[in-house]
Amino acid sequence: MLKKCSLYIHIPFCSLKCGYCDFYSIPSPSQEIREKIIQQIIYQIHNFIRVYKNPEITTVYIGGGTPTFLTNSELYMLLSGISGAVNLPSEYTVEANPENLTPEKCLILEETGVSRLSIGIQTLNPGYLELLGRNAGIENIAFVLEKIIPKWKGDINLDLMTLLPGQKLEEALNDCRNLISFSPDHISLYALTLEKGTPLYTRFQKGDFTEHTQEEASEILHALYNMLKNNGYDRYEISNFCRPGKKSRHNTSYWKMEPYIGCGPSAVSTLPSPEGPVRLENPRNLAQFLEGRKIKWNIQQTPLASKEFLFEHFMMGLRTVKGVDLKHMKRCFPDISPADIFKNLFQQWEQRQLCNFSQASLSLTPQGMDIMNSLLLDLLAVIDGLQDFSVSWPDIHSS
């Protein structure tokens, strides 16, 4: 029985698709389409809550796309529909972009129970904003930082992007220093990833710019980490830093591999079933999603094999400074003991000062986080050699 889970809602609309973005979003759809999608999202939330017998919703997160691209009336329609479907938790996050976050929308958010804003700043450098294809200009960003944030009563996260093409160390530090000056509760620091199929990746292939060398990237990232630490922001996950007590509970639930419901086009759920954990994927297609509840929104359901699910526990948990609880994993996978099966590998990592390992837990050191992908490949090679085993999930999460 599913007793509790988090809820993610995907709003697949934006005013302009950024040059680096590979999330599912549609630039400037019609009002009719927007309202129909909102209606189906609300229907879908009600359906999940009914099928899973009214689980406690521990966090709500509305992402995109750009949720604040919605008009005031559309935003209220969405938020009031959510309020009618679930009991709202104390952490309720909405993503926003500077070009369409207004005082009026903030008032709607506050009145409907939203407690946390996550604002995509990315950079304060006009040249890099243009390079990234951001729709927000410096004047939009300045308005949000100087006028919106001081009046917002809840928590604030600011997204910052680094390792931008051609970005120098001092430019990256200036961006970070400026964001810190506005005292957000939380800063998400992302290294730019060039995703295939995006305009920025096409420019990279054409030779318009080169990526930073490993040495340059390491110098910039570690300088930013130190600046954040020295200003009271603790690193608790590879890309996330916060003031004391201000961790993102919603994202933490992902890293702890707790069940979650995903509603809206392209949104994903990971949930229990009588046969074991399953992944439910909404279509990356508005027309298919709008076919609605009669055909269950064209959701694709995929069972998660035991070895795949074990690897995901490591892949997600090792992103965090705390790491993975190996005793907890033993309860999830009762046929095996991860602390014993992977002991030799973890001891090799520890000898290279890449992890801290005990029978109870495994966490990566800062050096280990720097090369996490290669460590995961080592781990996957061992997992692939295992026999299938049983999975007990999520009863230990939901008790």
C-alpha positions in Angstrom: 0.0 0.0 0.0 1.3 3.5 -0.9 1.0 5.6 2.2 2.9 8.7 1.0 4.6 10.1 -2.0 5.6 13.4 -3.7 3.8 15.0 -6.6 5.5 16.5 -9.7 3.5 18.5 -12.2 4.9 19.4 -15.6 3.8 22.5 -17.4 5.1 22.0 -21.0 4.8 25.7 -22.1 7.3 28.5 -22.4 7.6 31.8 -24.2 10.8 30.8 -25.9 12.8 27.5 -25.9 16.3 28.1 -24.6 19.2 27.0 -26.8 20.4 24.4 -24.3 17.1 22.9 -23.2 16.0 19.3 -24.0 13.1 19.2 -21.6 9.7 18.7 -23.3 8.2 22.2 -23.9 6.1 24.0 -26.5 6.8 27.7 -27.2 3.8 30.0 -27.1 0.9 27.5 -27.4 -2.7 28.9 -27.8 -4.9 29.7 -24.8 -7.2 26.9 -25.8 -4.4 24.3 -25.7 -3.1 25.7 -22.4 -6.5 25.4 -20.7 -7.2 21.9 -22.0 -3.8 20.7 -20.7 -4.4 22.2 -17.3 -7.8 20.5 -17.2 -6.3 17.1 -18.0 -3.5 17.6 -15.5 -6.1 18.1 -12.8 -8.1 15.1 -13.9 -4.9 13.0 -13.9 -4.0 14.1 -10.3 -7.5 13.1 -9.1 -7.1 9.7 -10.9 -3.7 8.9 -9.3 -5.0 9.9 -5.9 -8.1 7.6 -6.4 -6.1 4.6 -7.7 -3.5 4.8 -5.0 -6.2 5.3 -2.3 -5.4 8.8 -1.2 -1.7 8.7 -0.2 -0.3 11.5 1.8 1.4 14.0 -0.5 4.6 15.0 1.2 5.8 17.7 -1.4 4.4 19.3 -4.5 6.7 20.6 -7.3 5.4 22.4 -10.4 8.1 22.5 -13.2 8.4 22.8 -16.9 8.7 24.5 -19.3 7.8 27.6 -17.5 4.8 27.4 -15.1 4.8 31.3 -14.8 4.2 31.5 -18.6 0.6 30.8 -17.7 -1.7 33.8 -17.5 -3.0 34.9 -14.1 -6.3 33.1 -14.6 -4.7 30.0 -16.0 -2.3 29.9 -13.1 -5.1 30.2 -10.6 -7.1 27.5 -12.5 -4.1 25.1 -12.1 -3.3 25.9 -8.5 -6.9 25.8 -7.3 -7.4 22.5 -9.1 -4.4 21.0 -7.2 -5.8 22.3 -3.9 -9.1 20.5 -4.7 -7.3 17.3 -5.4 -4.7 16.9 -2.6 -4.0 18.2 0.9 -1.2 20.7 0.4 2.1 20.0 2.1 4.4 22.5 3.8 6.9 22.5 0.9 5.1 23.5 -2.4 7.5 24.7 -5.1 6.8 26.5 -8.4 9.5 27.2 -11.0 9.6 30.6 -12.5 11.5 32.6 -15.1 12.3 36.3 -14.7 10.5 37.5 -17.8 7.0 36.4 -16.6 7.2 36.5 -12.8 5.1 39.4 -11.7 3.8 40.7 -8.3 0.3 39.6 -9.3 1.4 36.1 -10.0 3.3 36.0 -6.7 0.1 37.0 -4.9 -1.8 34.1 -6.6 1.0 31.7 -5.6 0.9 32.8 -2.0 -2.9 32.7 -1.7 -3.0 29.1 -3.1 -0.4 27.7 -0.7 2.9 27.9 -2.6 5.7 28.1 -0.2 8.8 28.1 -2.4 9.9 29.8 -5.6 12.6 28.3 -7.8 13.8 31.0 -10.3 15.9 30.4 -13.3 18.4 33.2 -13.4 21.3 31.1 -15.0 23.6 34.1 -15.6 23.7 37.9 -15.0 26.0 38.4 -18.0 24.0 39.9 -21.1 26.3 38.2 -23.6 25.9 34.7 -22.0 22.1 35.3 -21.7 22.0 35.8 -25.5 24.3 32.9 -26.2 22.1 30.6 -24.1 19.0 31.8 -25.9 17.4 33.1 -22.7 14.2 35.2 -23.1 14.9 37.1 -20.0 17.0 40.2 -20.2 19.1 41.9 -17.5 16.2 44.3 -16.8 13.9 41.3 -16.1 16.4 39.7 -13.8 17.1 42.9 -11.9 13.4 43.5 -11.4 12.9 40.0 -9.9 16.0 40.2 -7.7 15.4 43.7 -6.4 11.6 43.9 -6.3 10.1 40.4 -6.2 12.4 38.5 -3.9 12.4 40.9 -1.0 8.6 40.8 -0.8 8.2 37.0 -1.2 7.2 35.5 2.1 8.4 31.9 1.4 11.7 30.3 0.5 13.7 31.1 -2.6 15.9 29.0 -4.8 18.0 30.6 -7.6 19.4 28.6 -10.5 22.9 29.5 -11.6 24.6 28.0 -14.7 28.3 27.8 -15.2 30.9 26.4 -17.6 29.2 28.5 -20.3 31.1 28.6 -23.6 34.1 30.9 -23.2 33.3 31.7 -19.6 36.3 32.8 -17.5 36.8 32.1 -13.9 36.2 35.7 -12.8 33.0 35.9 -14.8 31.6 32.8 -13.1 32.6 34.2 -9.7 30.9 37.5 -10.4 27.6 35.7 -11.3 27.8 33.7 -8.0 28.8 36.7 -5.9 25.9 38.8 -7.3 23.3 36.0 -6.6 24.6 35.6 -3.0 24.2 39.3 -2.4 20.4 38.8 -2.6 20.5 36.2 0.2 18.5 33.4 -1.4 17.8 30.4 0.9 19.0 27.9 -1.7 21.2 28.0 -4.9 21.3 25.3 -7.5 24.6 25.4 -9.4 24.5 23.6 -12.7 27.4 23.0 -15.2 26.1 23.5 -18.7 25.5 20.2 -20.5 25.4 20.2 -24.3 22.5 18.0 -25.1 22.2 16.4 -28.5 19.4 18.0 -30.7 19.6 21.4 -29.1 20.6 24.6 -31.0 23.6 25.1 -28.7 24.8 21.5 -29.4 24.5 22.2 -33.1 26.7 25.3 -32.7 29.2 23.3 -30.8 29.4 20.7 -33.6 29.9 23.5 -36.1 32.9 24.7 -34.1 31.5 28.0 -32.9 33.0 27.3 -29.5 34.9 24.6 -27.6 34.2 23.1 -24.2 36.3 23.9 -21.1 39.2 21.5 -20.5 38.9 19.3 -17.5 41.5 21.4 -15.6 39.6 24.7 -16.4 36.2 23.2 -15.4 37.6 21.9 -12.1 39.2 25.3 -11.3 35.9 27.1 -12.0 33.7 24.6 -10.2 35.8 24.4 -7.0 36.2 28.2 -6.8 32.4 28.5 -6.9 32.0 25.7 -4.3 34.4 27.5 -2.0 32.6 30.9 -2.5 29.3 29.3 -1.6 30.7 27.6 1.4 32.3 30.7 2.7 29.0 32.5 2.4 27.0 30.0 4.5 25.7 27.7 1.7 26.3 24.0 2.5 26.7 21.6 -0.4 24.3 18.7 0.2 24.1 17.4 -3.3 26.3 17.6 -6.4 24.6 20.7 -7.7 22.6 22.0 -4.7 23.6 24.4 -1.9 21.5 25.8 0.9 21.5 27.8 4.1 20.8 25.6 7.3 17.4 24.0 7.2 16.6 25.0 3.6 17.2 21.8 1.7 14.8 20.9 -1.1 12.6 18.2 0.4 11.1 17.4 -2.9 14.4 16.8 -4.7 15.7 14.9 -1.7 12.8 12.5 -2.0 14.1 11.7 -5.6 17.6 11.1 -4.3 16.3 8.8 -1.6 14.3 6.9 -4.2 10.9 7.5 -2.6 7.8 7.0 -4.7 6.5 10.0 -6.7 3.6 10.8 -9.0 4.2 12.8 -12.2 1.3 14.5 -14.0 1.3 16.4 -17.3 2.8 15.8 -20.7 6.2 14.0 -20.4 6.0 13.7 -16.7 7.2 10.4 -15.1 6.1 8.5 -12.0 7.9 5.8 -10.1 5.3 3.8 -8.1 4.7 0.4 -6.6 2.6 -2.3 -8.2 1.7 -5.9 -7.2 4.5 -7.1 -9.5 7.1 -4.6 -8.2 8.2 -1.0 -8.9 7.0 0.4 -12.2 7.8 3.6 -14.2 4.8 5.4 -15.7 5.6 7.8 -18.5 3.2 10.4 -20.0 3.7 11.0 -23.7 5.9 13.8 -24.9 3.0 14.9 -27.1 0.1 17.3 -26.4 -2.4 15.6 -28.6 -1.8 12.1 -27.1 -2.0 13.5 -23.6 -5.2 15.3 -24.4 -6.9 12.0 -25.4 -7.5 11.9 -21.7 -8.6 9.6 -19.0 -10.6 7.2 -21.2 -7.4 5.8 -22.4 -5.4 6.8 -19.4 -3.6 9.7 -21.1 -1.5 7.2 -23.3 0.7 6.4 -20.2 3.4 3.9 -20.9 4.0 1.5 -18.0 7.4 -0.2 -17.7 8.4 -2.7 -14.9 11.7 -1.9 -13.3 14.0 -4.9 -13.2 15.7 -5.6 -9.8 19.2 -4.8 -11.1 18.1 -1.6 -12.8 16.3 -0.5 -9.6 19.4 -1.3 -7.5 21.6 0.8 -9.8 19.2 3.7 -9.6 19.4 3.6 -5.8 23.2 4.1 -6.1 23.0 6.6 -9.0 20.6 8.9 -7.1 21.9 8.4 -3.6 25.5 9.0 -4.4 24.6 12.4 -5.7 24.2 13.5 -2.1 26.9 14.4 0.4 25.2 12.0 2.9 25.3 9.2 0.3 23.3 5.9 0.5 22.1 4.1 3.6 23.3 0.5 2.9 21.2 -1.0 5.8 18.1 0.7 4.3 19.1 -0.8 0.8 19.3 -4.2 2.4 15.7 -3.9 3.5 14.8 -2.8 -0.1 16.6 -5.8 -1.6 16.3 -8.5 1.1 18.0 -11.2 -1.0 21.3 -9.4 -1.1 23.6 -7.4 1.1 25.0 -4.4 -0.9 27.6 -3.8 1.8 29.0 -7.3 1.3 28.5 -7.7 -2.5 30.3 -4.5 -3.4 32.8 -4.5 -0.5 35.9 -5.0 -2.7 34.9 -2.3 -5.1 34.1 0.2 -2.3 37.3 -0.5 -0.5 39.2 0.1 -3.7 37.5 3.5 -4.0 38.2 4.2 -0.4 41.9 3.5 -0.9 41.9 6.1 -3.7 40.2 8.6 -1.3 37.0 8.6 -3.5 34.5 7.4 -0.9 33.7 6.8 2.8 32.5 3.2 3.3 31.1 1.3 6.2 28.7 -1.5 6.7 26.0 1.1 7.3 26.7 3.7 4.6 28.5 4.8 1.4 29.2 8.4 0.4 31.5 9.9 -2.1 34.3 12.4 -1.2 34.5 15.7 -3.1 37.1 13.9 -5.3 34.7 11.0 -5.9 31.9 13.4 -6.8 34.2 14.9 -9.5 34.4 11.5 -11.3 31.1 10.1 -10.2 30.1 8.9 -13.7 33.2 6.7 -14.0 32.5 5.2 -10.6 29.0 4.4 -11.5 30.3 2.5 -14.6 32.4 0.4 -12.2 29.4 -0.2 -10.1 27.2 -1.1 -13.0 29.7 -3.8 -14.2 29.4 -5.6 -10.9 25.6 -5.3 -10.8 25.3 -6.7 -14.3 27.0 -9.9 -13.0 24.4 -10.5 -10.3 21.5 -13.0 -10.4 18.0 -11.5 -10.2 16.8 -10.8 -6.7 13.6 -9.6 -5.0 12.6 -6.0 -4.3 10.6 -4.8 -1.3 9.5 -1.3 -2.0 8.1 1.2 -1.0 6.6 -0.2 2.3 9.7 0.9 4.3 9.5 4.4 2.9 5.8 4.8 3.6 5.6 3.4 7.1 
